[in-house]
Amino acid sequence: MQKPRGAEDDTDAHAPPGMPDGLPVPRRYWSVVAIWLAIAMSVLDGAIANVALPTIARELNASPAASIWIVNAYQLAITVTLLPLAALGDRLGYRRVYMAGLAVFTLGSLACALSHTLATLTAARVLQGLGAGGILSINAALVRFTYPKKLLGQGIGLNAVVISISAAIGPTVAAAILAKASWEWLFAINVPIGVVTIAIASRALPVTVGSGRKFDIVAALLNAAAFGFLITGVESVASEGLASGLPKLAIGAAAGALLTYRELRREHPLVPFDLLRIPIFGLSILTSIVSFAAQMMAYVGLPFYFQRVMGRSAVETGLLMTPWPLAVALASPIAGRLADRYRAGALGGFGLAVFAAGLGLMSAIQPGSSNLEIAWRMAVCGLGFGFFQSPNNRAMVTSAPMDRSGAAGGALATARLLGQTAGAVTTAVFFRLAGMHATTTALATAAGLAALGALVSLSRLRLAPRPRPERPDEIGKVPVGP
């Protein structure tokens, strides 16, 4: 097959001999449906809880401060389980862990719907978060085994579309349900969808043979302690001050140091230091953290600016935020297709440069700016971010060995959450220090971070050849799964 001009070979050196090139049609389509339904549920559930929080707190007679744990419990459970469950997927096979995650998420949703106190709802949200961790940690690995290599970028781009649309419609779905039913239905609706998804997944998802390596329970506990205490400690510093957060930060740092010392000596560590030593993987992770931090700084700061400075209503604010995820949904599949043929460093660098320009334009808006002036700037941000995300994710997934696909996917999801947490906490600090000028400061800082990410992305050009479609003689003949 003729290669594009200037393209170098990009065969997957990590693929074992006889490894099939994705699933056959129509099974591939059913596998994609199962993957999309699962990630849509997990993303939607994070979004709808934020909108419903005041209603739930009022009906459960909980204070605003206490009710925040309805959201935090879910996010923390996901964060501390991503890497351990990804490692478990490498050991047991990806479909097993994914199916277990789906089942736990569905049961957790039922438990949430049946909860009548803040304590039981918080516990159910932890269970739900454990299930979502199983879904999100394994998602990228299943995508890698579902699509043929020549379509992998396209598949990753379409996944980004599902995530963006789910995040965008989350508030609308929550408002629509609450307008007609009680808050319990926000969670109950997941149960029939979860059952259908499990039925499809059990027949369609690719079956992979696990490595059989022993699962490191001590490392998993240290990982949970490190991420859990560091994230809650940073949030406590931002919201309550240094005295409140310092003890948590100290515990998290100590757990992280022990984990690092333990993992650096292992060939297949739970925290994928072996993958981070691969230059293209490490730079892609760094770029992802920086970009998601910049995105979250804008996401957190802009609603306050729209409502408190510009005087927009909550409904208007929601509409003004919508062009961003819609633009991501438009750009991601296009960038994904291009990522199957052109270097991630160049595509990602271009996307982050556009993203930085959009954030810079947003930082210059004035209280009297029109909705149209805001909307097109938001769309520029979304187009840039969407153009970066798919190629970057493809670079991360394909730079890891096939038997470490779970670890790569777990690292990808962890990088996203770390970036989002860092961005949210940084914006909270700006609000404490700069008051009403915090959003402008956050947007300018985010633009600088995105520009830095563009430079990091471009530095990958010397590390990776341009992708090209597979030659027929490189595709294995052994079927995956039953």
C-alpha positions in Angstrom: 0.0 0.0 0.0 1.4 3.4 -0.9 2.3 5.6 2.0 1.4 9.3 2.3 4.2 11.6 1.2 6.9 11.9 3.8 5.4 9.1 6.0 7.7 6.7 7.8 6.8 3.2 8.9 4.7 3.0 12.0 4.0 -0.7 12.5 3.0 -1.6 16.0 6.2 -3.2 17.3 4.4 -4.0 20.5 1.8 -6.3 18.9 2.6 -10.0 19.4 2.7 -12.3 16.3 -0.8 -13.4 15.2 -2.5 -10.6 17.1 -5.8 -9.8 15.2 -6.3 -6.3 13.8 -9.5 -5.4 15.7 -12.8 -7.1 15.8 -14.7 -8.2 12.6 -17.9 -6.4 11.5 -20.7 -6.4 12.8 -19.2 -7.5 16.2 -17.0 -4.4 16.2 -20.1 -2.1 16.0 -21.8 -3.9 19.0 -18.6 -3.6 21.0 -18.5 0.2 20.2 -22.1 0.5 21.3 -21.3 -1.2 24.7 -18.2 1.1 25.2 -20.2 4.2 24.3 -23.1 3.4 26.6 -20.8 2.7 29.5 -18.7 5.8 29.2 -21.8 7.9 28.6 -23.4 6.7 31.8 -20.2 7.3 33.9 -19.7 10.8 32.5 -23.4 11.8 32.7 -23.5 10.7 36.3 -20.8 13.0 37.3 -22.5 15.9 35.5 -26.0 15.4 36.7 -25.1 15.2 40.4 -23.6 18.7 40.3 -26.9 20.2 39.0 -29.1 18.2 41.4 -27.0 18.8 44.5 -29.1 21.6 45.9 -32.3 19.6 45.5 -30.8 16.5 47.0 -29.4 18.4 50.0 -32.7 20.1 50.7 -34.7 16.9 50.6 -32.2 15.0 52.8 -31.9 17.9 55.2 -28.1 18.1 54.6 -26.0 21.2 54.7 -24.3 22.5 51.5 -20.9 21.6 52.9 -21.9 18.1 53.8 -23.8 17.5 50.6 -20.6 18.2 48.6 -19.5 14.6 49.5 -22.3 13.3 47.2 -20.0 14.6 44.3 -16.6 14.2 46.0 -17.2 10.5 47.0 -17.9 9.6 43.4 -14.8 11.5 42.0 -12.5 10.2 44.7 -13.6 6.6 44.3 -12.8 6.9 40.6 -9.4 8.6 41.1 -8.0 6.1 43.6 -9.1 3.0 41.7 -8.1 3.9 38.1 -4.5 2.6 38.2 -5.2 -0.5 40.4 -8.1 -1.5 38.2 -6.1 -0.9 35.0 -3.4 -3.2 36.5 -6.0 -5.8 37.3 -7.2 -5.6 33.7 -3.7 -6.3 32.5 -3.6 -9.3 34.8 -7.1 -10.8 34.3 -8.1 -9.6 30.9 -9.8 -6.3 30.1 -13.3 -7.6 29.4 -13.6 -9.2 32.9 -12.7 -6.0 34.7 -14.9 -3.9 32.4 -17.9 -6.2 32.9 -17.4 -6.2 36.7 -17.2 -2.4 36.6 -20.5 -2.2 34.7 -22.2 -4.5 37.1 -20.9 -2.6 40.2 -21.9 0.8 38.6 -25.4 -0.5 37.9 -25.8 -1.9 41.4 -24.4 1.4 42.8 -27.0 3.3 40.8 -29.8 1.2 42.2 -28.4 1.8 45.7 -28.4 5.5 45.1 -32.0 5.5 44.0 -33.0 3.6 47.1 -31.0 5.8 49.5 -32.9 8.0 52.0 -30.1 9.5 54.1 -26.9 11.4 53.2 -24.8 8.7 54.7 -26.3 5.9 52.6 -26.3 8.0 49.5 -22.6 8.9 49.9 -21.8 5.2 50.4 -23.8 4.3 47.3 -21.9 7.0 45.4 -18.6 5.4 46.5 -19.9 2.0 45.1 -20.9 3.8 41.9 -17.5 5.4 41.7 -15.8 2.0 42.0 -17.8 0.8 39.1 -17.0 3.9 37.0 -13.3 3.3 37.8 -13.6 -0.1 36.3 -15.2 1.4 33.1 -12.9 4.4 32.7 -9.6 2.6 33.5 -10.2 -0.1 30.8 -12.0 1.9 28.2 -8.9 2.8 26.2 -7.6 -0.8 26.2 -10.9 -2.1 24.8 -10.9 0.6 22.1 -7.4 -0.5 21.1 -8.6 -4.1 20.7 -11.9 -3.2 19.1 -10.7 -1.1 16.1 -8.2 -2.1 13.5 -5.1 0.0 13.7 -5.8 2.0 10.6 -9.1 3.3 12.3 -7.8 3.6 15.9 -7.5 7.4 15.8 -11.0 7.6 14.4 -12.3 5.4 17.2 -10.6 7.4 19.9 -12.0 10.6 18.3 -15.5 9.2 18.4 -15.1 8.2 22.0 -14.2 11.9 22.7 -17.4 12.9 20.9 -19.5 10.7 23.3 -17.7 12.1 26.3 -18.1 15.7 25.2 -21.8 15.3 24.3 -22.5 13.5 27.6 -20.8 16.3 29.5 -22.7 18.9 27.5 -26.2 17.4 27.9 -25.7 16.4 31.6 -27.2 19.5 33.1 -30.1 19.5 30.6 -30.8 15.8 31.3 -30.7 16.5 35.1 -33.1 19.5 34.7 -35.5 17.6 32.6 -35.7 14.6 35.0 -36.0 16.9 38.0 -38.8 18.8 36.3 -40.9 15.6 36.0 -39.7 13.3 38.8 -37.8 13.1 42.1 -34.0 13.1 42.3 -33.9 9.4 42.9 -34.7 8.9 39.2 -31.4 10.6 38.3 -29.8 7.3 39.4 -32.6 4.9 38.8 -32.5 5.6 35.0 -29.0 4.0 34.9 -30.3 0.6 36.0 -32.2 -0.5 32.8 -29.5 1.1 30.6 -26.8 -0.7 32.6 -28.5 -4.1 32.2 -28.8 -3.6 28.5 -25.2 -2.5 28.3 -24.1 -5.6 30.2 -26.0 -7.9 27.9 -24.4 -6.3 24.8 -20.9 -6.2 26.3 -21.0 -9.9 27.4 -21.3 -10.9 23.7 -19.5 -8.2 21.8 -16.5 -6.9 23.8 -13.1 -8.4 22.7 -11.7 -11.1 24.9 -8.0 -10.8 25.8 -5.8 -13.1 27.8 -4.4 -11.6 31.0 -0.8 -11.7 31.9 -1.4 -13.6 35.1 1.0 -11.4 37.0 0.4 -11.2 40.8 -1.7 -8.2 41.8 0.2 -5.9 44.2 -2.3 -5.2 47.0 0.2 -3.1 49.0 0.8 -0.9 46.0 -2.9 -0.5 45.4 -3.4 0.7 49.0 -0.5 3.1 48.9 -1.8 4.4 45.6 -5.3 5.0 47.1 -3.7 6.8 50.1 -1.4 8.9 48.0 -4.1 10.2 45.5 -6.8 10.4 48.1 -5.0 12.4 50.7 -3.1 14.6 48.2 -6.3 15.6 46.3 -8.4 16.2 49.5 -5.4 18.0 51.1 -5.1 20.4 48.1 -8.8 21.0 48.1 -8.7 21.7 51.9 -5.8 24.2 51.4 -7.8 26.0 48.6 -11.1 26.2 50.6 -10.1 26.3 54.2 -6.4 27.2 54.5 -3.0 25.6 55.0 -3.7 24.4 58.6 -6.6 22.3 57.4 -4.9 20.8 54.4 -1.3 20.3 55.5 -1.8 17.1 57.5 -3.5 15.4 54.6 -0.8 16.6 52.2 1.8 15.2 54.5 0.1 11.8 54.6 -0.4 11.8 50.9 3.2 12.8 50.2 4.5 10.0 52.5 2.3 7.4 50.8 3.4 8.7 47.4 7.1 8.5 48.3 6.7 4.9 49.6 4.8 4.0 46.5 7.4 5.4 44.2 10.3 3.7 46.0 8.4 0.4 45.8 7.3 0.7 42.2 10.5 2.0 40.6 12.1 -1.4 41.2 9.4 -3.4 39.5 9.2 -4.6 35.9 5.4 -4.1 35.6 4.5 -1.6 38.3 1.0 -0.6 39.2 1.9 3.1 38.7 3.2 2.8 35.1 6.8 4.1 35.6 7.9 1.7 32.9 5.6 3.4 30.4 6.6 6.9 31.6 10.2 6.0 30.6 9.0 5.8 27.0 9.6 9.4 25.8 6.5 9.7 23.6 4.2 8.3 26.4 5.7 10.5 29.1 5.4 13.7 27.0 1.8 12.8 26.0 0.9 12.4 29.6 2.5 15.7 30.5 0.6 17.4 27.7 -2.6 15.9 28.8 -2.3 17.1 32.4 -1.4 20.6 31.3 -4.3 20.8 28.8 -7.0 19.5 31.1 -5.8 21.9 33.9 -6.2 24.8 31.5 -9.6 23.5 30.4 -10.9 23.1 34.0 -9.6 26.6 35.0 -11.9 28.0 32.3 -14.8 25.7 33.1 -14.8 26.6 36.8 -14.2 30.3 36.5 -16.4 31.3 33.6 -19.9 30.5 35.1 -19.0 32.8 38.0 -18.0 35.6 35.6 -21.1 35.1 33.4 -23.5 35.3 36.4 -21.8 37.7 38.9 -20.0 40.1 36.6 -22.1 40.0 33.3 -25.4 39.4 35.0 -26.5 36.4 33.0 -29.0 33.9 34.4 -28.2 30.3 35.2 -30.0 29.2 32.0 -28.1 31.7 29.9 -24.8 30.6 31.5 -25.6 27.0 30.6 -26.2 28.0 27.0 -23.0 30.1 26.8 -21.0 27.2 28.0 -22.5 24.9 25.4 -20.5 26.0 22.3 -17.3 24.6 23.9 -18.2 20.9 24.2 -20.1 21.0 20.9 -17.0 22.3 19.2 -15.0 19.5 20.8 -17.5 17.0 19.5 -17.1 18.5 16.0 -13.3 18.6 16.0 -12.5 15.3 17.8 -13.5 12.8 15.0 -11.8 15.0 12.3 -8.6 15.1 14.4 -9.0 11.3 15.1 -9.0 10.5 11.4 -6.0 12.7 10.7 -4.2 11.1 13.7 -4.3 7.8 11.8 -2.1 9.4 9.1 -0.2 12.3 10.6 2.0 12.9 13.7 0.3 13.5 17.0 2.9 16.1 18.0 2.0 18.3 15.0 -1.8 17.9 15.3 -1.7 18.3 19.1 0.6 21.3 18.9 -1.7 23.0 16.4 -4.8 22.2 18.5 -3.3 23.5 21.7 -2.1 26.7 19.9 -5.7 27.3 18.8 -6.9 26.5 22.3 -4.4 29.0 23.8 -5.6 31.6 21.4 -9.2 31.0 22.3 -8.5 31.2 26.0 -6.6 34.5 25.4 -9.6 35.8 23.6 -11.9 34.8 26.4 -9.7 36.6 29.0 -10.3 39.8 27.0 -14.1 39.7 27.2 -15.7 42.7 28.9 -18.9 42.9 31.1 -20.7 44.4 28.2 -19.8 41.7 25.6 -22.6 40.2 23.7 -23.6 36.5 23.7 -22.4 36.1 20.1 -19.0 37.5 21.1 -18.7 35.0 23.9 -20.1 32.1 21.9 -17.6 32.2 19.0 -14.7 32.5 21.5 -15.9 29.5 23.4 -16.2 27.6 20.1 -12.6 28.4 19.3 -11.5 27.0 22.6 -13.5 23.8 22.0 -12.2 23.4 18.4 -8.6 23.7 19.6 -9.1 21.3 22.6 -10.9 18.8 20.4 -8.2 18.9 17.8 -5.6 18.1 20.4 -7.3 15.4 22.4 -7.8 12.6 19.9 -4.2 12.6 18.5 -2.8 12.8 22.0 -4.8 9.9 23.3 -3.9 7.8 20.3 -0.2 8.5 20.9 -0.5 7.4 24.5 -2.4 4.2 23.7 -0.2 3.0 20.8 3.1 3.8 22.4 2.5 1.2 25.1 3.0 -2.6 24.7 -0.2 -4.5 24.0 -0.1 -6.3 27.3 0.2 -2.9 29.1 -2.8 -1.4 27.3 -4.7 -1.4 30.6 -2.0 0.5 32.4 -1.8 3.0 29.5 -5.6 3.6 29.6 -5.4 4.0 33.4 -2.6 6.5 33.1 -4.6 8.4 30.4 -7.7 8.6 32.7 -5.6 9.5 35.7 -3.8 12.3 33.8 -7.2 13.8 32.9 -8.4 13.7 36.5 -5.1 15.1 37.8 -5.3 18.0 35.3 -8.9 18.7 36.1 -8.2 18.7 39.9 -5.2 20.9 39.5 -7.1 23.4 37.4 -10.1 23.5 39.7 -7.9 24.0 42.8 -5.8 26.7 41.1 -9.0 28.6 40.2 -10.2 28.3 43.8 -7.0 29.9 45.0 -7.4 32.7 42.5 -10.9 33.4 43.8 -9.4 33.7 47.3 -6.7 36.0 46.3 -8.1 38.0 43.4 -11.9 38.1 44.1 -13.9 39.2 41.1 -10.8 39.4 38.9 -10.1 35.7 39.5 -11.7 34.5 36.2 -9.7 36.9 34.0 -6.5 35.8 35.8 -7.4 32.1 35.5 -8.1 32.4 31.8 -4.8 34.2 31.2 -3.0 31.6 33.2 -4.8 28.8 31.3 -3.8 30.4 28.0 -0.2 30.3 29.1 -0.5 26.6 30.1 -2.1 25.7 26.8 0.7 27.5 24.9 3.3 25.6 27.0 1.4 22.4 26.2 1.7 23.2 22.5 5.4 23.5 22.8 5.6 20.2 24.7 3.4 18.6 22.0 5.6 19.8 19.2 8.7 18.4 20.9 7.3 14.9 20.2 7.9 15.4 16.5 11.4 14.0 16.8 10.2 10.9 18.7 7.5 9.3 16.6 7.1 8.6 12.8 4.0 9.5 10.9 1.3 6.8 11.2 0.1 4.9 8.2 -2.5 2.3 7.4 -1.6 -1.3 8.1 -0.4 -3.5 5.2 -2.5 -6.6 4.8 0.4 -8.9 5.5 0.8 -7.3 8.9 -2.6 -8.2 10.2 -2.9 -11.4 12.3 -5.3 -14.2 11.6 -6.1 -15.4 15.1 -9.6 -14.3 16.2 -10.1 -12.4 19.4 -12.5 -14.0 21.8 -15.2 -16.5 21.0 
